[in-house]
Amino acid sequence: MRCHASEKAEIIELVEQSHLPAKRTLDKLGIPRSTFYRWYDRYREGGIEALSDHRSRPDRAWNRIPDRPDHRPGAGACGTIAAGARRAVHR
């Protein structure tokens, strides 16, 4: 379940104002302590704007093969797999 920045800020305020220990309050809310403290650190550093969701995955993978119209996996220098295989057989 994803929370919006305003919901995260509300949860932070609730935990801060609760008379219970943070662990018990978070247990009652069903929020892992690691998640809460990640939110709390961001909130302290940048306010409610820092609580907005971030992309969890990068835009590009480091090992992705580039999309080129002339690129076909398995094609040899001749442009086709069959031509390269025929040339190898006749040598």
Stockholm file with secondary structure:
# STOCKHOLM 1.0

chainA/1-91         MRCHASEKAEIIELVEQSHLPAKRTLDKLGIPRSTFYRWYDRYREGGIEALSDHRSRPDRAWNRIPDRPDHRPGAGACGTIAAGARRAVHR
#=GR chainA/1-91 SS CCCCHHHHHHHHHHHHHCSSCHHHHHHHHTCCHHHHHHHHHHHHHHGGGGGSCCCSSCSSCTTCCCCCTTCCTTCCTTSSHHHHHHHHHTC
#=GC SS_cons        CCCCHHHHHHHHHHHHHCSSCHHHHHHHHTCCHHHHHHHHHHHHHHGGGGGSCCCSSCSSCTTCCCCCTTCCTTCCTTSSHHHHHHHHHTC
//
